[in-house]
Amino acid sequence: MLSFSSEPVSVWEKLKKTTEPIIMYGTGNGADKVLDVFSEKGIAINGVTASNGFVRERTFRGFPVKPLSYFEELYKSFTVVISFGSSRPEVLENIREISKKHRVLVPVVPVIGTEIFDEDYLQKNERDIEKAYTLLADDFSKKVYGGYIDFLFGGEFNILESITTPESEAYESILKPQKGGAFVDIGAYRGDTVEKYLTLCDGDYSFIVAAEPDKKTFKKLMENCGKLPNFKGVNAAVTDIDGEVYFSHDGGRQSAIGGDVKTDSVTLTSLCNGIIPDYIKIDAEGCELQIIESSGEFLRKYKPLLNVAAYHKNEDIFKLPLLLDCINGDYKIYLRHHPYVPAWDTIYYCV
């Protein structure tokens, strides 16, 4: 048992043993993944609901999609299973309101990979999970880490709520890019992080390099940022090799290495191409560990500020701090979770 954990039962066991009806909230790819695991673990649902704008005359996996009010009239009490991802304030507020009336659980399936964070996974990785906890720089990071592990394991929505802080808190209290610096954005999407960086440095920077592998998204990135001075956009995946990789071009969180489209690939060192960055953001759809491991000498020598996504693979939450500490023990490693259900937008900030 982990020294910092307060969650003794996995979400899968809770759902398997509950005597209440189970109502699934969501009908997308996430719901498909969750139902596949339910099938493997012998968990049955009693109905499917969706947000008001998505309740129409349709079915999902054989269930008619009904408004939540339908089930509130049908059952005295039931458990709501969240099976989609969102950071939209109105959606999160709706989930909060539902949690005041019903038990809300969020069974987590990884964005990348198939291993479920259950009893076997926890036992197999217990030593590394415990060690990573000790590397965190402040008490709140340890609270976030413990809550994140408990959420992955136990699926309680209220636990995730208790460790959530706005992104602005991290930039105010932890990571403060300096004016006149250089920024490298890995997984730049349409330029949203570039815009945040421009705000943080008051538009005073020396160079920006932004990499985005998805072709359609890269086009949007260049439309939004291409006219900035000293800006370079790179339409490539950043990995641990210079060459080509296969990538799925889905334009969102389903985009990942391992698809069917041959895509240019560069390492972090090649991407920088002589630029010494003060600040690097790495949101590389599951390649974060490979990028950091292959850039060890670079990170050890220059120690740029880091913003690293920690939620694509289950192992990222503990392997990332272990690797970063091994590469450069001078890093102070902080963890924050920003508003998102499930626990996406969980970020390691290293200074």
C-alpha positions, 0 to 999 in steps of 0.5 A: 500500500502506498504511504500517501494513498487514501483510496483502497478500492479500484473504480472497476471493483466499485462498479462491479460490486455496486447494487445501484444502476449504472448510467454512462454519460458520454457516447464518443471514443472514450465511452467505447473504450470504457465499455470495452473494459467493462465487458472484459471485467463483467460490468454492466450498465443500465443506460446511456445519457449525454449533454442536452445538445447531444440527446437525440433520437439515437442509440449508442452500443444498443442503448437509447440515449436519454436525458439524465432526467429520464433516469432520475424518474426511473430510478431512486438512486444510481451511479453516473459514469463519466466517459468523455473528456472536457475542459469546458467550464459549463460542462465541468459545472454540469458534472459538479451539479450532477455530483451533488445528486448522484455518485459520479465515478470516472473510470480512466482509460489511458489516452495512449496504451491499453494498460488499466490502472487497477490493482495489478498495475498499482502493485507492479509499479508501487516502488517507482510510484512511491519514489517519484512522490519523494522527488516533488518540490513542494507539499502541494505537488505531493498532494496533487500527485497523491490525489492523481494516483487515487483518482486514476485508481479509484475514479472519484470525481471529487478527488480530482476536483480537490487537486485542480487549480487554474493554469494561471496559478502555475505561471504565477507561483512556479514557472515564470519565463523571462523576457527576451528568451527563446521558447520551443513549443512541442505539440503546438496545436493551433498556437494556443501555447504560443499565445500564452507565452507571448502574454507571459513575456509581454511579447518580448522574446528572441525566438520561437520554434513551434512543432506540430505534426498534424498537417491540417492543424499545422496550417492553422498554426501558421495562419495564427502565428506565421507572421510573428517575428523570429517565429519558425513553424516545423511540420513534424513529430518530435520524437527520439529520432531524426527521420520519419515515423508513422503518425495518426493525423486526427487533429486532436487528442487521438493524434498519436505516434503509431498511425498510418501516415508517414510523417517527418520526425525530429529530435529536440536537439535538431528542432532547436538547431543551435537555439538555446531555449529558456523554456520548452513545452512538451505535449507530444501525445505519448512521446514525452519520455522518449524526447526527454531521454534522447535529449539528456545531454541537452537538458543537463547542459542548459536546464531550460524551464520545462512544461511536460504533459504527464497524462498520455500514458499511465506510466508518465506520472511516475516515470517522468520525474524519475527520468528528469531527476536522473538527467538533471538532479538540479531540477525542482519538479512541481506537479499541477492538474488544471481543469479537465475531466478526466485527469488530462492537463496534468503537467510537470513544471520543472525549474 
